[in-house]
């Protein structure tokens, strides 16, 4: 039986949109839910970075396009984006540390969109996710990138766990998958 539900698929396929829709359905049915999702930041039609947005509406910077000559200080980069680790951790770590406080009698859902290269620069984030994965009071509804290139340790751990249900989202199935995802999360809560 699954304990956690993850969505995977290529960038831009609709994983975050599907997570947001599933979150609304679960919330409206009374499920205790918290967490975050990532959102593109655009300026005049051009993507300039990503923000982290909590389900309660708080927002913080995840990354912004960085200049190529700013190598004086330690930077965490993914392509052209410089990750603002302090901003990310300040917003997300309290959510994750509170996520697994629930007793196993009252399970809750923690949305983690996403567990990807940018987020994995934070060792505290990795530890917090592992703790929730091994606990019993919280169900993760999250997203992970498709496997390509160099494997990401935590992502591969998640993908290989027997107690994790992974939905592969495609253009063909994304519109019809919402109820399956909601049902899978509800089954994890039982």
C-alpha positions in Angstrom: 0.0 0.0 0.0 1.3 3.5 -0.9 2.2 6.0 1.8 3.1 8.9 -0.6 2.1 10.1 -4.1 4.4 11.8 -6.6 4.0 13.2 -10.1 6.8 13.1 -12.7 7.0 14.3 -16.2 8.9 16.7 -18.4 9.0 20.5 -17.5 5.9 22.4 -18.5 3.7 19.3 -18.8 1.3 20.5 -16.0 2.6 18.8 -12.8 2.2 21.9 -10.7 -1.2 22.7 -12.1 -2.3 19.1 -11.3 -0.9 19.4 -7.8 -2.8 22.7 -7.3 -6.1 21.2 -8.5 -5.6 18.1 -6.3 -4.9 20.3 -3.3 -8.1 22.2 -3.8 -10.1 19.0 -4.0 -8.5 17.5 -0.9 -8.9 20.8 1.0 -12.5 21.0 0.1 -13.1 17.5 1.5 -11.6 18.5 4.9 -8.1 17.0 4.6 -5.5 18.8 6.6 -3.0 20.0 4.0 0.0 22.4 3.9 3.1 22.8 1.8 4.4 24.7 -1.2 4.6 24.8 -4.9 7.0 26.5 -7.3 5.9 29.2 -9.8 7.6 30.8 -12.7 8.5 34.4 -12.5 8.2 36.3 -15.8 9.1 39.8 -16.9 7.7 41.0 -20.2 7.0 37.4 -21.3 10.5 36.2 -20.4 11.1 33.7 -17.6 13.5 35.4 -15.0 13.3 32.8 -12.2 11.1 30.8 -9.8 9.4 31.6 -6.6 8.2 29.3 -3.8 4.6 29.8 -2.8 3.1 28.3 0.3 -0.4 27.0 0.4 -1.2 29.8 2.8 0.0 32.4 0.2 3.5 33.3 1.5 6.0 33.8 -1.3 9.8 33.7 -1.4 12.5 33.6 -4.1 13.8 30.2 -5.2 16.0 31.5 -8.1 16.7 34.3 -10.5 18.7 34.7 -13.6 22.2 35.5 -12.4 25.0 37.3 -14.1 27.9 35.2 -15.4 30.6 37.3 -13.8 29.4 37.0 -10.2 31.7 34.3 -9.0 33.1 36.2 -6.0 30.8 34.4 -3.6 29.5 30.8 -3.4 26.6 30.4 -5.7 24.2 27.5 -6.3 23.4 27.5 -10.0 21.2 25.5 -12.3 21.9 26.7 -15.8 21.4 30.4 -15.9 19.5 30.5 -12.6 21.1 31.3 -9.2 19.3 29.6 -6.3 18.6 31.8 -3.3 19.1 29.0 -0.7 18.5 31.3 2.3 15.1 32.5 1.0 14.1 28.9 0.1 15.1 27.4 3.4 13.5 30.3 5.4 10.1 29.7 3.8 10.1 25.9 3.3 11.9 24.3 6.3 9.4 25.4 8.9 6.6 23.9 6.8 8.4 20.6 6.5 9.4 20.5 10.2 5.7 21.0 11.1 4.5 18.5 8.6 5.4 15.4 10.5 4.1 16.5 13.8 0.7 15.0 13.3 -0.2 11.8 15.1 -0.7 8.7 13.0 -4.4 8.9 14.0 -4.8 12.2 12.2 -2.8 12.0 9.0 -2.2 15.1 7.0 -0.9 16.0 3.5 2.3 17.9 2.7 2.6 19.3 -0.8 6.2 19.4 -2.0 6.4 20.8 -5.5 9.1 20.1 -6.4 12.0 18.0 -5.4 14.5 19.0 -8.1 18.0 20.2 -8.7 17.4 23.7 -7.2 15.8 22.4 -4.0 18.4 19.7 -3.5 21.2 22.2 -2.9 19.7 22.3 0.6 20.9 19.5 2.8 18.4 20.5 5.5 15.6 20.2 2.9 16.8 16.7 1.9 16.9 15.6 5.6 13.4 17.0 6.2 11.9 15.2 3.2 13.6 11.9 4.2 12.1 12.3 7.7 8.6 12.8 6.4 9.0 9.9 4.0 10.0 7.6 6.8 7.3 8.9 9.3 3.7 7.8 9.5 1.7 10.9 10.2 2.1 12.8 6.9 1.4 11.9 3.2 3.6 13.7 0.7 1.9 14.8 -2.5 4.9 15.9 -4.5 6.6 16.3 -7.9 9.9 14.9 -9.1 11.7 15.5 -12.4 11.9 12.8 -15.0 15.1 10.7 -14.9 17.6 12.1 -17.3 21.3 12.9 -17.2 23.1 12.5 -13.8 20.7 10.8 -11.3 19.6 13.0 -8.3 20.1 10.9 -5.2 16.9 11.8 -3.2 14.8 11.7 -6.4 16.0 8.2 -7.2 15.4 7.1 -3.6 11.8 8.3 -3.9 11.3 6.7 -7.3 12.5 3.3 -6.0 10.5 3.1 -2.8 7.8 0.5 -2.7 5.5 2.7 -0.7 5.5 5.5 -3.2 3.0 5.8 -6.0 4.4 7.7 -9.0 2.2 9.0 -11.7 3.9 9.7 -15.0 2.2 12.8 -16.4 2.0 13.3 -20.2 0.0 15.6 -22.5 -2.3 12.7 -23.2 -3.2 11.8 -19.6 -2.7 15.1 -17.6 -6.4 16.2 -17.9 -7.8 12.8 -16.9 -5.4 12.1 -14.0 -6.8 14.4 -11.4 -9.3 12.0 -9.8 -6.7 9.2 -9.8 -4.2 11.4 -8.0 -6.8 12.5 -5.4 -7.9 8.9 -4.9 -4.3 7.7 -4.4 -3.7 10.4 -1.8 -7.0 9.6 0.0 -6.0 5.9 0.1 -2.7 6.9 1.7 -4.6 8.7 4.4 -6.5 5.6 5.4 
